[in-house]
Amino acid sequence: MSQPYQSLTNTQNNSNIVKIMTQMDYRAEIINGKPVLYRRTNNRSDWDDITHTLYSLDELEFYDLELNYAKFTELLRKLRGLIYTIKLGPKCYHVKFGDKLVWSYCADPFRRLPFELLFNLENNTMNLLFSDGTIRGLNMEGYDTDWPEPGKPLTKLNDTKLLTHEKLNVFLFSQEKRCYKLEICDKIIWKHEENRPFPLSCIVENDTFTLVFPINTPYITHNGATNDTFTFSFKP
């Protein structure tokens, strides 16, 4: 009777037992256009459907600049192992999950626009893949903003909205109340010129300000260079 007790209380044996019992196998398949995730503890156990533990893809909405949106079922999808990929096309400006805005070009323009969403089924995480190869995780808690209305798609702004996340403050401009001039402490930092684009937003982080312009309608600097953003620092 003592031998099983000694075996279980032996530190080395315990670590082996824990390692074996916590080692999980996963597999995924597509059923009715949606990924289904299964898990089992060992090669002899049954596969358990654990899809209910994942984020619901039905909650995702992808918006272009004019706020036309698509659900994931309207886009090209593919399963690569345990990664479910969704092709976003070339004009995804905002990503909404439920009633939360989880990514916006207006707040994160420096990689330009994403072209693919990567849903890691095993880790239950969503990431955006950009054309330069960088990957950025979605903030599933969402930005702090009252722009999305509960149960409704995003609508065009009729006034300036504030969007915040950690130390980031973003002012979203509406088409009805466009930004014609940016002035700080009586100093004009930027002024709109005829036939030039209007900024979508202004990102404020510490003493750094960034005006964000639509893709392919870049701000033209004084030396003739074109950029989608115009960043400057200012200390009163």
C-alpha positions, 0 to 999 in steps of 0.5 A: 500500500505504501508504494503508490503513495510514495510514487505519487509524492515523489517530486520527479514522478509528479512532474511527469504525471502533471505534464502528461495530464495537461498535454492537450491535442487540438484539431479544427475543421470547417462546418457550415463556413465556421471553424469548429475546434476540438480538444482531447487530453490523450490519443485514446480519449474522445475529441471534445467540441470547445468552440463555445469557448472562442470569440464569436466570429458573428460579432465581427464587422469590417468597415471601409472609409465610407462605413460600408461594412462586411461580415466575415461570411461575406469575405474569403476565408481559409483554415490553416491548421489552427489559424482561421484566416479572413481576407479583408481586401484593400480598404479595411479602415475599422474593425468592430466586435460586438459593440466595441471598436477594436481597431481603427486606422484613425488611431493606428495608421502607421502600418497603413491598412490590414489585409488579413485577420488571423484567428488563432483558435487554440489561443483564442486571439485575433491579430491583423496582418499588414502588407509590411508583414507586421502582425498586431493583436486586436484589443478585444476590450475595445477603445474607450469611445461612445462612437459605436451605438449598442446593437447598431453598425457604425454611423457617420459622425456628425461631430468630433468624437474622442477615442482613448486607449491607455495614453492615446487620445484620438480626435475623430473628425466628421465630414460635417465639421471638418478640421480646417486648421490646427492651432496650439497656444495661438500657433498655427501648426497646420492649415487646410489648403484648397484641393488638399485632403482633410484629415480623418483624425488627430492622434495626441500622445504626450507632446506628439500630434499626428494628423491622419489622412485617408489612404491614397489621398496623402497630405503633401508636405512643403517639399513635395513629399507625400504622406498619409500622416503628418506628425509633429511635436509641440511643447508649450 
